[in-house]
Amino acid sequence: MNLFSHPGFVLRICIAAGYIVLSIFLFLRPYILSFLTTELTYGFSVVLLLYGLFRIYRAYEMYKNDEI
């Protein structure tokens, strides 16, 4: 079965990739969020990265169990 034939799976993966890209961007450029301290921005980027990885895991688990 083709993974990309399920639009729900593709959408979940794209959203998770967006979280991961945003976290990398914030980690490399912490001054973008000027209202937060640098340490908080780094922490926020780590949380976004973990959430993106969790969403990829959940999308895979849903696909594996045919819940999509």
FIDORO-703456 format. One record per atom (N, C-alpha, C): x, y, z. Coordinates in steps of 0.1 Angstrom, whole numbers, padded with zeros to 4 digits, always signed. Layout:
! FIDORO-703456
XYZ ...
! end
This chain:
! FIDORO-703456
+0008-0012+0000 +0000+0000+0000 +0009+0012+0000 +0006+0022-0008 +0013+0034-0009 +0010+0044+0002 +0021+0048+0009 +0019+0057+0020 +0012+0070+0016 +0016+0075+0004 +0011+0088+0000 -0003+0088-0006 -0009+0077-0007 -0023+0076-0012 -0033+0080-0002 -0029+0082+0011 -0038+0086+0022 -0035+0101+0024 -0045+0110+0021 -0042+0124+0023 -0041+0128+0037 -0048+0121+0046 -0047+0124+0061 -0033+0121+0066 -0026+0110+0061 -0013+0107+0065 -0003+0118+0060 -0005+0122+0047 +0004+0132+0042 +0002+0145+0049 -0010+0149+0052 -0012+0161+0059 -0006+0161+0073 -0007+0150+0080 -0001+0149+0094 +0014+0150+0093 +0020+0143+0083 +0035+0144+0081 +0039+0158+0078 +0032+0165+0069 +0036+0178+0065 +0035+0188+0077 +0025+0187+0085 +0023+0195+0097 +0035+0192+0107 +0038+0180+0109 +0049+0176+0118 +0062+0181+0113 +0064+0181+0100 +0076+0186+0094 +0077+0201+0096 +0065+0208+0095 +0065+0222+0097 +0069+0226+0111 +0065+0218+0121 +0069+0220+0135 +0084+0218+0136 +0090+0208+0130 +0104+0205+0131 +0112+0217+0124 +0108+0221+0112 +0114+0232+0105 +0114+0245+0114 +0102+0248+0119 +0101+0260+0128 +0110+0259+0140 +0111+0247+0146 +0120+0246+0158 +0135+0248+0154 +0139+0243+0142 +0153+0245+0138 +0155+0259+0135 +0145+0266+0129 +0147+0280+0126 +0148+0288+0138 +0140+0285+0148 +0140+0293+0161 +0153+0290+0168 +0158+0278+0167 +0171+0274+0174 +0182+0282+0168 +0182+0283+0155 +0193+0290+0148 +0192+0305+0149 +0180+0310+0150 +0178+0325+0151 +0169+0328+0163 +0174+0328+0175 +0166+0330+0187 +0162+0344+0189 +0168+0354+0182 +0164+0368+0183 +0151+0371+0176 +0146+0362+0168 +0133+0364+0161 +0122+0367+0172 +0122+0359+0182 +0112+0361+0193 +0118+0370+0203 +0118+0383+0200 +0125+0393+0209 +0118+0395+0222 +0106+0391+0224 +0099+0392+0237 +0102+0381+0246 +0110+0371+0242 +0114+0360+0251 +0130+0361+0252 +0134+0356+0263 +0149+0355+0265 +0154+0344+0256 +0167+0345+0254 +0174+0335+0245 +0172+0321+0251 +0173+0319+0264 +0171+0306+0269 +0157+0300+0267 +0147+0309+0269 +0133+0305+0267 +0131+0301+0252 +0137+0309+0243 +0135+0306+0229 +0141+0292+0225 +0153+0289+0231 +0159+0276+0229 +0150+0265+0235 +0145+0267+0247 +0136+0258+0253 +0123+0255+0244 +0118+0266+0239 +0106+0265+0231 +0109+0258+0218 +0121+0260+0212 +0124+0253+0200 +0126+0238+0203 +0131+0234+0214 +0133+0220+0218 +0119+0214+0219 +0110+0221+0226 +0096+0216+0228 +0089+0214+0214 +0091+0223+0205 +0085+0222+0192 +0091+0210+0184 +0104+0208+0186 +0111+0197+0179 +0105+0183+0185 +0104+0182+0198 +0099+0170+0203 +0084+0168+0199 +0076+0179+0199 +0062+0177+0195 +0061+0173+0180 +0070+0178+0171 +0070+0174+0157 +0074+0159+0156 +0083+0155+0164 +0087+0141+0163 +0076+0132+0169 +0069+0137+0179 +0058+0129+0184 +0046+0128+0174 +0044+0139+0167 +0033+0139+0156 +0037+0129+0145 +0050+0128+0141 +0054+0119+0131 +0052+0105+0136 +0055+0102+0149 +0053+0089+0155 +0038+0085+0155 +0030+0095+0159 +0015+0092+0159 +0010+0090+0145 +0014+0097+0136 +0009+0095+0122 +0013+0081+0117 +0025+0077+0120 +0030+0064+0116 +0022+0053+0123 +0019+0055+0136 +0011+0045+0144 -0003+0044+0138 -0009+0056+0135 -0022+0056+0130 -0023+0049+0116 -0013+0051+0108 -0012+0045+0095 -0010+0029+0097 -0001+0026+0106 +0002+0012+0108 -0011+0004+0113 -0019+0011+0121 -0031+0004+0126 -0043+0007+0117 -0041+0013+0106 -0052+0016+0096 -0063+0024+0102 -0059+0034+0110 -0069+0043+0116 -0072+0055+0107 -0064+0057+0097 -0065+0068+0088 -0076+0065+0078 
! end
